[in-house]
Amino acid sequence: MEALEALNPGRTEACPSDLTLTLLDTGCLAGDEKDEVQAHLQTCARCQGWLDGAKADFAAIPGAERDAMVDRLTARAQRPRQRWPVAVAGALAIAAAALLLLHTPPPRPDVGLKGSGLDLRVYRERAGHVASTMSGDMFRPGDRLRFEVDVPSDGHMLVVGVESDGDLFRCYPNDRDESVPVEAGSGLLLSDAIELDSSTGHEVLHLVVCDVPFSAHDLRAAGARSLALPPGCRAAAFEMVKGVR
């Protein structure tokens, strides 16, 4: 968390992620989520200042045409060959992420992910609208989540969550405790989806990959948002902040 705070000075738990702010600015948010972020901007000098700075940085780039970039990526995602609604949302998020990178300072040498090559990405469906999310984003009870993973080597996989009280819950597969085989690959879209329950607070999702088959019973919480792993296992985490509807 100290590393995240270093990259986001002044950001509180109530603040949307910088990517969410960029999605709003590029017209990629809709409905209640758009209204919530706009309302937050009216009272948060940090987020409004960040967004103003991002606009200024992009405007200073010779020949940069932000709206044209978003339009091109959206058009590609809407071609018939694309499948699943997240294709459009993903393209919009990619456009926003590209803009975000122009305003995001590089991490300090001692800040970063000590990469195992694992990655867990989360897509959220709310009121028929699918959006990509970032670790640390706000979620609500009733949101439906679907997962995409990068796995650098063959193994056995589970996705589990740790609630704020330390209890574990199943995410993928969502109907069994035993791991499933997984082949190395990137951008693997997992078939199961889950719906968030009525609990609120900080929760963390963990993609766990082990060399041998294992069970959710082999995992245990280590503190409020951490996970203790068996030997031969590695994990990637995704943090959620769950609020009320």
C-alpha positions in Angstrom: 0.0 0.0 0.0 2.9 2.4 0.7 4.0 2.0 -3.0 0.5 2.8 -4.2 0.3 5.9 -2.0 3.7 7.1 -3.3 2.3 7.0 -6.8 -1.1 8.6 -5.8 -0.4 11.3 -3.3 -3.5 12.7 -1.6 -5.7 9.8 -2.9 -8.2 8.4 -0.3 -10.3 5.3 -0.3 -13.2 7.3 -1.6 -11.3 8.4 -4.7 -11.9 6.5 -8.0 -8.8 5.2 -9.7 -6.9 7.4 -12.1 -8.0 5.1 -14.9 -11.6 5.6 -13.9 -11.1 9.3 -14.0 -9.6 9.0 -17.5 -12.5 6.7 -18.6 -14.9 9.5 -17.5 -13.0 12.2 -19.3 -13.0 10.1 -22.6 -16.7 9.4 -22.4 -16.3 5.7 -21.5 -18.5 5.8 -18.4 -22.2 5.7 -18.3 -25.2 5.5 -15.9 -24.8 5.4 -12.1 -21.0 5.0 -12.3 -20.6 8.2 -14.4 -22.9 10.1 -12.0 -21.0 8.9 -8.9 -17.6 9.9 -10.4 -18.9 13.3 -11.5 -20.3 13.9 -8.0 -17.0 13.0 -6.4 -15.2 15.4 -8.7 -17.3 18.3 -7.3 -16.0 17.8 -3.8 -12.5 16.4 -4.3 -9.7 18.8 -5.2 -7.2 16.0 -5.6 -9.1 14.2 -8.3 -10.1 17.3 -10.1 -6.5 18.5 -10.0 -5.3 15.2 -11.3 -7.7 15.3 -14.2 -6.9 18.9 -15.1 -3.2 17.9 -15.1 -3.8 14.9 -17.3 -5.7 17.1 -19.9 -2.9 19.6 -19.9 -0.2 17.0 -20.3 -2.0 15.4 -23.3 -2.7 18.8 -24.9 1.0 19.6 -24.7 1.9 16.6 -27.0 2.4 17.8 -30.6 -0.1 16.2 -32.9 -1.9 14.3 -30.2 -5.6 13.7 -30.9 -7.1 12.0 -27.9 -10.7 11.8 -29.2 -9.5 10.3 -32.5 -7.5 7.6 -30.6 -10.6 6.6 -28.6 -12.8 6.5 -31.7 -10.4 4.3 -33.6 -10.1 1.8 -30.8 -13.8 1.7 -30.2 -14.5 1.1 -33.9 -12.1 -1.9 -33.9 -13.8 -3.4 -30.9 -17.2 -3.2 -32.6 -16.2 -5.3 -35.6 -18.2 -8.5 -36.0 -15.2 -10.8 -35.2 -15.1 -9.6 -31.6 -16.9 -11.6 -29.0 -18.3 -10.9 -25.5 -19.3 -7.3 -24.5 -16.0 -6.8 -22.8 -14.3 -6.4 -26.2 -15.8 -2.8 -26.5 -15.2 -2.0 -22.8 -11.7 -3.4 -23.0 -10.8 -1.3 -26.0 -12.1 1.8 -24.3 -10.1 0.9 -21.2 -7.0 0.4 -23.4 -7.5 3.9 -24.9 -7.9 5.4 -21.5 -4.9 3.5 -20.2 -2.8 4.9 -23.0 -3.8 8.4 -22.0 -3.3 7.6 -18.4 0.3 6.5 -19.0 1.1 9.9 -20.4 0.3 11.5 -17.0 1.5 8.7 -14.7 5.0 9.2 -13.3 7.3 6.1 -13.5 7.7 4.2 -10.3 10.6 4.8 -8.0 13.3 2.1 -8.3 12.1 0.5 -5.1 8.5 0.5 -6.1 7.0 -2.1 -8.3 5.8 -5.7 -8.7 8.4 -8.4 -8.2 6.9 -10.2 -11.1 6.3 -13.8 -11.3 4.6 -13.2 -14.6 1.2 -13.9 -13.1 -1.6 -11.3 -13.6 -5.2 -11.1 -12.6 -7.6 -8.7 -14.4 -11.2 -8.1 -13.4 -14.2 -7.1 -15.6 -17.3 -5.8 -13.8 -20.9 -6.0 -15.1 -23.3 -3.5 -13.5 -26.8 -2.8 -14.8 -25.8 -4.3 -18.2 -22.7 -2.2 -18.5 -19.3 -4.1 -18.7 -16.1 -2.3 -17.7 -12.5 -3.2 -17.0 -11.3 -2.3 -13.6 -8.1 -1.7 -11.7 -6.9 -3.0 -8.4 -8.2 -0.6 -5.7 -11.3 0.4 -7.5 -14.7 0.7 -5.8 -17.3 -2.1 -6.2 -20.8 -2.7 -5.0 -22.8 -5.7 -3.7 -24.5 -7.2 -6.7 -21.7 -6.4 -9.2 -20.9 -9.4 -11.4 -17.2 -10.1 -12.0 -15.4 -12.1 -14.6 -11.7 -12.8 -14.7 -8.8 -12.7 -17.2 -5.4 -14.1 -16.3 -1.8 -14.4 -17.5 -0.1 -17.6 -16.5 3.6 -18.0 -17.4 3.8 -21.7 -17.0 1.6 -24.8 -16.8 0.2 -25.6 -13.4 -3.0 -25.8 -11.4 -5.1 -22.8 -10.6 -7.7 -21.3 -8.3 -9.0 -17.7 -7.9 -10.1 -17.1 -4.3 -11.1 -14.0 -2.4 -10.3 -12.9 1.1 -13.0 -10.9 2.9 -12.2 -8.1 5.3 -12.7 -10.5 8.2 -10.2 -13.0 6.8 -12.8 -15.5 5.4 -12.0 -17.1 2.1 -14.6 -17.4 -0.7 -14.4 -19.2 -4.1 -14.2 -17.3 -7.4 -12.9 -19.7 -10.0 -14.0 -22.3 -10.3 -17.0 -21.1 -8.3 -18.6 -24.5 -7.7 -15.7 -26.5 -6.3 -12.7 -26.2 -3.9 -10.2 -28.2 -6.0 -7.8 -26.5 -8.4 -8.1 -26.9 -12.2 -5.3 -27.5 -14.7 -4.1 -24.4 -16.6 -1.8 -24.1 -19.6 0.6 -21.3 -19.9 -0.8 -18.3 -21.7 -1.8 -14.6 -21.6 -5.2 -13.1 -21.8 -7.0 -16.3 -20.7 -10.6 -15.3 -20.1 -12.1 -17.6 -17.4 -15.6 -19.0 -17.9 -17.1 -18.6 -14.5 -18.5 -15.3 -13.2 -19.4 -14.4 -9.6 -21.8 -11.9 -8.0 -20.6 -9.9 -5.0 -22.5 -10.4 -1.8 -23.8 -7.8 0.6 -20.7 -7.5 2.7 -18.7 -4.2 2.5 -15.1 -3.2 3.1 -11.7 -4.2 1.7 -11.5 -7.5 -0.1 -8.7 -9.0 -2.1 -8.9 -11.5 -4.9 -6.0 -13.9 -5.4 -5.0 -15.8 -8.5 -3.1 -18.8 -7.1 -1.1 -21.2 -9.4 0.7 -24.2 -8.0 3.0 -26.9 -9.5 0.7 -29.7 -8.3 -3.0 -30.0 -7.7 -4.3 -28.3 -4.5 -7.5 -27.2 -2.8 -8.9 -24.0 -1.3 -8.5 -25.8 2.0 -4.7 -25.6 1.5 -4.9 -21.9 1.5 -5.4 -19.6 4.5 -5.6 -15.9 5.2 -2.6 -14.3 6.7 -3.9 -11.1 8.1 -6.9 -9.1 6.8 -5.9 -9.0 3.1 -3.1 -11.5 2.6 -2.8 -15.2 1.7 -0.4 -17.8 3.0 0.6 -20.2 0.2 1.7 -23.8 0.2 5.2 -24.6 -1.2 5.5 -24.5 -5.0 2.7 -21.9 -5.3 2.7 -18.3 -6.4 -0.1 -15.7 -6.5 -1.2 -12.4 -8.0 -3.6 -10.1 -6.0 -6.3 -7.7 -6.9 -7.8 -5.4 -4.3 -11.4 -4.3 -4.1 -13.1 -1.7 -2.0 -16.8 -2.7 -1.6 -19.3 0.0 -0.7 -23.1 0.2 -0.5 -25.4 0.3 -3.4 
